[in-house]
Amino acid sequence: MIKLLNTVICYDNPKEVINYVNILSTLKCANEIAVCIIINKLDNENESKFKQQLNQISIKTFVCKPNKNLGYLNGMLYGYKKFIAQFEISDLKYIIMSNTDIGFPDKSFISKVLSKKYENNIWLIGPAVYVPQKNTYDNPSCIKRRTKKTVKRIIAIFKTPIIKELYIWASDVKSRIRKRKRGNSQYVYAVHGCFFLVSKDLANAMLEKPFRALLYSEEAYVSEMTYHAGKKAYYDADLLVEHNEHSVTGKLNYSRLAFYIAESMKIILQDFYQE
């Protein structure tokens, strides 16, 4: 029976997706995970080859294709909705939402997740995320919930060309200095968006109230959905993945990237900070 569902997006990067699925298939207990691939962008010829290659990998895969690009998180939720409509999920413990530029230094990652006995009020789980290029760990992403004032400040920063570049530079330097070691497991507000696990309850709640942005600030949205349900987010340092950063979003124009961040944080402000 399938106990984990890993949703991933294919946005004109079939080789990376195939590589990711191949890596998953080599992990211990890979027979207890299914991979749902949501095609946001891929031409028909490459799509046919892509599906043939997937069929040759010894792991359960499910491919679906919306009629438009739904973005990162909403695309994954679309895949989850399609998957549960077709397959038995009574044994499903968690839905993994991840990039495909992820590696698994620990071959027991899946079995380790399945052996965990998290409290029922934990809806969101993030592993230790090691970034080899920077020799840093990107989790936990945020310990305490941002104030309304802080959210407004973030929006203002990313709408101002000179300030946003200084902010990005300072954040990068700060992370390289302060995140050299894997932190201790703890309750947190937000976990890194490149790889996280959600409960079925959280996934279903997000289906009821989809994220209104196409890209960026998914971490804040998932965290706010957890927070407003009175549930918890948890950083588990015992779980480890590697992240080869920005294989897809790194192709975006820098100014466009800042625009998406500002616009998505406006939505976070409107939807979750009006109390």
Secondary structure as UniProt FT lines:
FT   STRAND          4..11
FT   HELIX           14..25
FT   TURN            28..29
FT   HELIX           30..32
FT   STRAND          33..41
FT   HELIX           44..55
FT   STRAND          60..64
FT   HELIX           73..86
FT   TURN            90..91
FT   STRAND          94..98
FT   STRAND          102..103
FT   TURN            107..108
FT   HELIX           109..115
FT   TURN            120..121
FT   STRAND          122..131
FT   TURN            132..135
FT   STRAND          136..137
FT   HELIX           148..158
FT   HELIX           161..178
FT   STRAND          186..188
FT   TURN            193..194
FT   STRAND          195..198
FT   HELIX           200..208
FT   HELIX           218..228
FT   TURN            229..230
FT   STRAND          232..243
FT   TURN            245..246
FT   HELIX           249..251
FT   HELIX           254..272
//
